Amino acid sequence: SFPARRSSDLAQKRLVLPRGAFVRHEGGVFVYVQNTEGGYERRLVTLGPGLDSGVVVTDGVAEKDQVVVTGAQQLLATEILGSAGGGDED
């Protein structure tokens, strides 16, 4: 995981994440954040402008959040397959 960080641009603090942190699903843009149980939860985010260092996030994560930046797409695929009822539940 990757701690969200703030970037200073024209004296304005902005939360910036690398492009690899974002996944698109059903019309939304999401990131995965580590939760207190050690797993990951998908969160809807609002994006601002793109920068050389990544993309500004205006809503959805906080500076203290541990955001997944490698393997986010795999987490989404696992989540979707799991919610499709692929298990042997009777």
C-alpha positions in Angstrom: 0.0 0.0 0.0 1.0 3.6 -0.4 0.2 6.5 1.9 -1.7 9.2 0.2 0.4 12.3 0.0 -0.1 16.0 -0.5 1.6 18.0 -3.2 2.1 21.7 -3.0 1.1 23.6 -6.2 0.8 27.3 -6.1 0.6 27.2 -2.3 -2.5 24.9 -2.5 -2.3 21.5 -0.8 -3.7 18.7 -2.9 -3.9 15.0 -2.4 -2.1 13.2 -5.3 -2.1 9.5 -6.1 -0.2 7.6 -8.8 -2.3 6.6 -11.8 -1.9 2.9 -11.0 -4.0 3.4 -7.8 -7.3 3.9 -9.8 -9.7 1.4 -11.2 -12.8 2.1 -13.2 -16.0 0.1 -12.6 -19.7 0.8 -13.6 -19.0 4.4 -14.5 -17.1 5.3 -11.3 -13.4 5.7 -10.4 -12.3 3.9 -7.3 -9.2 3.2 -5.2 -8.6 0.4 -2.7 -7.8 1.4 0.9 -6.5 -0.9 3.6 -9.1 -1.3 6.4 -8.5 -2.0 10.1 -9.1 -5.7 9.7 -6.1 -6.0 7.3 -8.2 -6.3 4.2 -9.1 -3.8 1.5 -12.2 -1.8 0.8 -13.1 -0.1 -2.5 -13.9 3.6 -2.3 -15.4 5.9 -4.9 -13.2 8.9 -5.5 -13.6 12.3 -7.2 -10.7 13.2 -9.4 -9.1 16.6 -10.1 -6.5 17.4 -12.7 -3.8 15.1 -13.8 -0.2 16.0 -12.9 3.2 14.6 -13.9 3.3 12.9 -10.5 -0.2 11.4 -10.6 -3.8 12.5 -10.3 -5.3 14.9 -7.8 -8.1 13.3 -5.6 -10.6 15.9 -4.4 -12.8 13.5 -2.4 -12.9 9.9 -1.2 -9.6 9.4 0.6 -7.7 11.1 3.4 -4.0 11.8 3.8 -3.8 9.1 6.5 -5.3 6.3 4.3 -3.1 3.5 3.0 -4.0 3.3 -0.7 -3.1 0.3 -3.0 -1.1 1.4 -6.0 0.0 -1.9 -7.4 -2.5 -4.7 -8.0 -5.7 -2.6 -7.6 -7.1 -4.0 -10.9 -6.5 -7.6 -9.5 -8.4 -6.7 -6.3 -11.3 -5.4 -8.4 -11.4 -8.7 -10.4 -11.3 -10.8 -7.2 -14.1 -8.7 -5.7 -16.3 -9.0 -8.8 -15.7 -12.8 -9.1 -16.5 -13.2 -5.4 -19.7 -11.3 -5.6 -20.8 -13.3 -8.6 -21.5 -16.3 -6.3 -18.8 -18.5 -7.7 -18.5 -20.4 -4.4 -20.1 -23.7 -3.4 -22.6 -22.2 -0.9 -25.7 -24.3 -0.2 
